[in-house]
Amino acid sequence: MRIGNGFYSTDGYITTSERDTEIIPIEPTSYPKSRYKFYKLSFDCKQDCHVIINKRDRLYIKSAYGFSISEYDKPIDSFVIEESGTEYYMIGAY
């Protein structure tokens, strides 16, 4: 059974330029505009950082460990990095 529609990744590491940066992109074909819902996601950061997932859960992520979810976890449609200057890479399936 297929549960996804596609894949997304950043083009290499990206640096957040400001605090509270939302990194889940807006789906270009949605109306009204909404963010992708990732059922699989892997996030890697070069610095320790705090994130807020789905506008609810705040986590501290160590740079050596990163963060990931699979199809068995709750989908993610919001992933905010609280610190500015954080280098990160993400890849996911929606």
C-alpha positions as CSV (number, residue, x, y, z in Angstrom):
1,M,0.0,0.0,0.0
2,R,1.4,3.4,-1.0
3,I,1.1,6.1,1.6
4,G,3.2,8.9,0.1
5,N,3.3,11.3,-2.9
6,G,6.9,12.4,-3.1
7,F,10.2,13.3,-1.6
8,Y,11.9,16.5,-0.5
9,S,15.4,17.5,0.6
10,T,17.4,20.7,1.1
11,D,20.2,21.3,-1.4
12,G,23.0,20.5,1.1
13,Y,23.4,22.3,4.4
14,I,21.4,25.5,4.9
15,T,22.0,28.0,7.6
16,T,19.1,29.6,9.4
17,S,19.3,33.4,9.2
18,E,16.9,34.2,12.0
19,R,15.3,32.8,15.1
20,D,12.2,30.6,14.9
21,T,12.8,29.5,11.3
22,E,10.1,27.1,9.9
23,I,11.8,24.6,7.6
24,I,8.9,22.6,6.3
25,P,8.1,24.1,2.9
26,I,4.7,25.2,1.6
27,E,3.3,22.8,-1.0
28,P,3.3,24.8,-4.2
29,T,0.1,23.2,-5.6
30,S,-2.1,23.4,-2.5
31,Y,-5.0,25.8,-2.1
32,P,-5.3,27.2,0.4
33,K,-1.6,27.2,0.9
34,S,-0.5,24.6,3.4
35,R,2.8,22.9,4.4
36,Y,3.8,19.4,3.3
37,K,3.1,16.7,5.9
38,F,6.1,14.4,6.2
39,Y,5.5,10.9,7.3
40,K,9.3,10.2,7.1
41,L,11.8,12.8,8.0
42,S,15.5,12.9,8.8
43,F,17.1,16.1,10.2
44,D,20.8,16.7,10.7
45,C,22.3,19.8,12.3
46,K,26.0,20.9,12.7
47,Q,25.2,22.7,16.0
48,D,23.1,21.6,19.0
49,C,19.7,23.3,18.7
50,H,16.1,23.5,20.0
51,V,13.2,22.7,17.7
52,I,9.4,22.9,18.0
53,I,7.6,20.1,16.2
54,N,4.0,20.5,15.0
55,K,3.7,23.8,17.0
56,R,3.6,21.7,20.2
57,D,6.6,19.6,21.2
58,R,9.9,21.3,22.0
59,L,13.0,19.2,21.7
60,Y,16.8,19.7,22.3
61,I,18.7,18.1,19.4
62,K,22.4,17.3,19.7
63,S,24.4,17.8,16.6
64,A,26.0,14.3,16.8
65,Y,22.6,12.6,16.9
66,G,20.1,14.5,14.7
67,F,16.4,13.5,14.6
68,S,14.3,11.2,12.4
69,I,10.7,9.8,12.2
70,S,9.3,6.9,10.2
71,E,5.8,6.1,8.9
72,Y,4.9,4.7,12.4
73,D,5.3,8.2,14.0
74,K,2.9,11.2,13.8
75,P,3.4,13.1,10.6
76,I,5.2,16.5,10.8
77,D,3.8,19.6,9.2
78,S,5.8,22.1,11.3
79,F,9.4,22.0,12.3
80,V,10.8,25.3,13.7
81,I,14.5,25.8,14.6
82,E,14.6,28.3,17.5
83,E,18.3,29.4,17.1
84,S,19.6,31.6,14.3
85,G,22.9,30.5,12.6
86,T,22.0,26.8,12.8
87,E,23.4,24.7,9.8
88,Y,21.0,21.9,9.0
89,Y,20.1,19.4,6.3
90,M,16.7,17.6,6.0
91,I,15.3,14.9,3.8
92,G,11.8,13.4,3.9
93,A,8.8,11.7,2.3
94,Y,5.4,13.3,2.1
